[in-house]
Amino acid sequence: MSDFAMAHAAARVWRRAVTAGVALWLCAGLWPAALHAQAVPGPAVSALPPLSPVIPVRDIGQWIERMHQAPRNRPYVGTFVVLSSSGAMFSSRIWNACDGKQQLERVDGLSGTPRKVFRRDGEVRTFLPEERTVRTERGDARGLFPQLPSVQGTSLARHYEAQVLGQERVAGLDADVVWFKPLDPLRFGYRIWSEKESGLVVKLQTLATDGRVLEQAAFSELDLNATVPLDKLSRMMDDVSGYKVIAPAAVKTTALEEGWRMRQPVAGFVPQSCHKRAAAAGSAEAPPPVLQCLYSDGLATVSLFIEPFDARRHGAQGQLGSVGATQMLGQRMASDAWVTAVGEVPMQTLRLFVGALERAR
């Protein structure tokens, strides 16, 4: 599961800025070892007491745009902590540099294997000091919770609604608290703490359909007045001297071009990208390329990984797994292929994706 989870997480980077926490936590390689963690009870959405009724009225698109723009216009330095429902906790030190047009982040993992992750203009570089390697990947750079175009009559507002819950303090800062409530059981909800002045996301909870907290990410301390030189971070990202650079090949394509299609769409989810991923340059072995097709409803993402069936690795039965809010379903297809669905959605949503996938030729 970990290879596909990491690839899915890398795709999530383009859709959630580091201030949302979860995406770069996964991309940074801080993936918990427990693959079958059960969710533990968390506070219900209704349990949050409002501290102030004076919060501007915004629809879900306006909330998303505000959160999207914040890290592009506000440099900061902070310590970010992610807590999974399995009880695993991970922390990172984050530097965010921006000039209104360009944004560059550096994330240093404080837990697990030492690593430094940089993101700039759709490029992510992960430095592993112990191995003296740097992994570089590219994708379509997007910010936090981007709005999606209407596709076949679907839109974000059809599947979520924004409910203001009040205000709380996080890392010493006043934050507006809003609940992105799902309108059907095919997706999780999100409770978000947005810093009152800038709109920066300072805390994020992913909620199960029954209100349990599956995953929480938050700043434990945050300096919004820090000076973070963009050019300095850029030079650090470009300095790969003494490191072996690994750049996995990824060919842009479509599911249909590769002989696959969705018999019917899963409500609200639209195709975002599709790549054929080959083995990394310099790999000892050369496994067959894996097709990764990404779908999103604007908040949640689902990746379908399609590859030839291999009885040594896959087994005849389906595979299930979960870490916090991220679920995994592996299943053999009738065409002697194997599909692995990974996403921060309920398991029934992954089953709909796998059930709708079929050979086009």
N, C-alpha and C positions, 0 to 999 in steps of 0.2 A: 504493500500500500504506500509506503513512504515515497517511492519515486514518483508515482502519479500524484500523490498529495502535494509534493514539492512543485511539480509542474503546474498543477492547478493553482497553487498559491502564487506562483510567479505570474500567472495570468491575472490573478486578483489584484496584484500590485497596480496594474494599469487602471483599476476601477476604484480603489480605495487608497487614499493618501496615507502616509505613515502615521498621521495623526489619528486615524481610525484604529491604528494599533494592530489589529489582527492580521492584516495582510502581510506586512513586513515582518511580523513575528514569525509567521510560517515561512516566508521567503528567506528569512535569516537562518533557517535550519533548526529552529527551536521546536521541533515536532516531538510531542511526548511519545514515550515508548508504548504506553498503554493504548492499544487499538480498539478495545472494546469497553471503554469507560462508560459507565452509566451516569446519566444526569442526576444531580443531587438537588433537593429542593432549594429554591431561592425565593427572595421576596416577591410577592405578587405585584403586578403593576399598580394596583389600586392602593398599595401600602405607602406610596410616597406622599408625604404631606406637603402641600404647596406652601412656600414661604412668602411669595408675593404674587398678587394677581396681575401686576403690571407687566405684561409680556405682549409685544406686538402680535397682531393676528396675521398669520402667514399660512398659505396652503403648502402642501408637501413639496411642490416644485420650488417654491421660494425658500423653504428651509434648506433643501438640498443645495441650491445655488449658493446660499450664504455659507454653508459649510464647505462647499467646493472652493470658493474664492479665498477663504480665510488663510490657509497656509501659503497661498501665492502672494499675499500682501503683508504677512506678519512673520518676521524671523523669530525664532525661539530656541531655547535649549531646555531639555527636561528629561526626567527619568520615567519610563513607561513600564507598567506592570500588567501582565496578562495572566488571568486565572481561569483555568479550565474546570469544567464540572467534575473532572476526575480528581481534582485536588492539586494537580500540577501547577506550579507558578513559575513564570519566566519574566525577566526584566531586561530592559535595554536602555541605553543612553542615546538620546536623539538630538541632532543638530539640524535645524531647518533654516536654509538661506534662500532668499528670494529678492526679486527687484520689481515685482508686479507683472513681469512677463515670463521670466525663467524661475524655476524652483529646483533646488538641489537639496537632497537629504542625506545625512550620514546616520547610520544606526549601528551602534556597537552592542553586541550581545553581552550581557553581564551574567548570563546563565549558560550552562552547557559548553559546547565547543567554542573556543574563542573565534570570533569572526567580526568583520566590518562590512557593512552593506551600504552602497551608495546608489542613489537613483537620480538621474538627470535626463530630461527630454526623452523619456521612453526607454532609456538604457539602465539596466541594473547590473552592478558589479559587486560580487561577493568575494571578499578577501579572506582566505584561510591561512593565517600566519603559520600554524604548526605544519601544514602541508606545503606551504610556499606556493599556493596556487590561487588564481583568481578566475572566477567563473563570470562570464559576461553574457547577457541575454538582452534582447530588444523586443519591444511590443508597442502597441498603440497607447501612448500615454494619455491617461484620463485621470481626473481628480476623484474626490470623494463623492460617491453616490451620484454619478452623472445621470441626467435625464435621458431617456431613450426615445427615439422617434416612435410615433404610433405605427404599429404594424398589424394589419388585418383587424383594425378596430380596437386593438388593445393599447393600454397606456398604464403608466405607473399608478395614476390616481384610481384606476379601476380595481387595483389589487391591494392598495394600502391607503390609509388615511392618517393624517397627522393630528394627534391630540396633545395639547399642552397640559403638562402635569404640575408645573410649578417651577420653583427655583431652588437650587441647592448650591453649596460651596464645594468645589473640588480643587485640591492643591492650593487652597487659599484664595480661589477666584470664584466670583459669582457666575453661575451658569443657568441658562434656561434649560428646562428638562422637557423633552418632547418624546412622545411614543409614536413610532411608525407602526401602526396597528395593521396586521394583515386582515384582509377581508375574506379569505378562504383558508382552508387547512393545508394548502400546498406550499406555504412559505412560513418562515419564522418571523417574529416581530423584533423590533429594535427600539431600545430605550436609550436615548442619546442626551448627553449633557453638553450643551454648546455655550462656550464662554460668552457672557452677555454682551461685551463690547465688540469683540472681533468676529464671533461666530465659530471660532476654532473648537473642534470636537476635543473635549478633555476627558470624556469617559463614554464608554459604549458597552451596552449589554445586549446580547442576543438571547431572545426569549423563546422558549418552546411554546407550542400551541396552548398548553395549560398554564402558562405564565412563569414556569421555572426558568431560572437563569442558567443557560447552557455555557455561556462564556462571557467573561468580563474583561475589559481592557481599560486602563485609566492611567493618567499621569499621577504619580505620587508627589512630584514637585515639578514646577514649571516656571520658567522665567521668560515673560513676554517682552521684556525690555533688553534682552541680550543682543549683543552685536555679533552677528555671524557673517563673516566675509564670504560672499559667494565665490569669489575668485580663488580664495584659499582652499575651500572645500573642493573646487573643481580641479585644482592642481593635485590635491591628495588623491582624488579619484583617478586621475590620469597617470599617476606614478605607479607603474607596474614593474619597475626594475627589481630584479631578484625573484620575480614570481613567474610561474608557468601559466600562461593565459589559455583557458579552456573556453571555447565558443561553440556550444552545440549547434549543429545545423538545423534550421527550421525553414521549410519551404511553405510559403503561403499558398493555400488551395481552398477548395470547398468540399463539403461532404459529398455533393453530387458528382463532382469531378473524380472523386475517389471511389464512386460506386455505392454510396450510402445516402439514405434520405430518412426523414421523419415522416411516418405514415400520417400522423396528425401532430400539430404543435401542442406543447404543454402550456396551458393557459398563462399568458403573461410573459413567457420566456421567448426571446427572439435571438437569432444567431448573431454572434459578435465577431468571431474569428474562427479560422480553421487552419491548422498547420500540420504538416508531416514532419515529425521530429526524428532525426537520425541519431546514431550514437555520437557522443562527444568526440571531438578530434583527439586522437591519441589514446582512445580507449583500447584496452587489451582485447576485448571481444567486440564484435559487430553484430548486435541483434537486429532483427528486422525493424524498419522504421515504424513508429507508432503515430497514428493519426489522432490529433487532439482537436475537438470541436467544442467551442465555448458558447454558452447561452447565458443570458442574463435578463432579469426583469427590472434592472435598475438598482436593486439593492442586493439581491442574492445572485450567485453565479453557479453554474453547473458545467463541469467538463466531462465530455465523453471521450475516453481513450479506446481506440479500436486497434487491435493487433491480431496476428495469426494465433490460433489456439496452440498452446504448448502444455501437454499433459504434465510435464515435469514441474512447471511453475504454477499452473492454474488449477489442476484437479478437475474432476468431472462435475462437482457440485458448485453452486454459487458461493460467493464470499461476501461477508458483511463486516463492517467495522465502523467505528465512530471515535472521534476525539473532540470533545466539547460540542460545538455547533456543526462541525464538518462530518458528513456521513460518507460512507463508501459502499458501493454495491458492485460486485464482479459477477459476470454471468457469461456462459458459453452461448454463442449464437448458432442458429441452424446451419449457417454457411461455413462452419468450422472456423469461426473467428471468435475472439474474446473481447468483450466490452467491459470497461471499468468506468462507472459513473461516480464522480466525486463532486460534492457541493455542500454548501451550508444551507441545506433545506431538509425537510422531513424525509424519512426513508420512502414514504409512499410517492413522493415526487420523483425520486430517482427511479423507482419502479415504473412510473409512467414513461420516463425518458427511455429506459431500456426496452420497455414493451413496445414503444412506438418506432424504434429503430429497425430498419429493414434494408436489405440489399436493393439497390436501384437497377443493378444489372449483374 
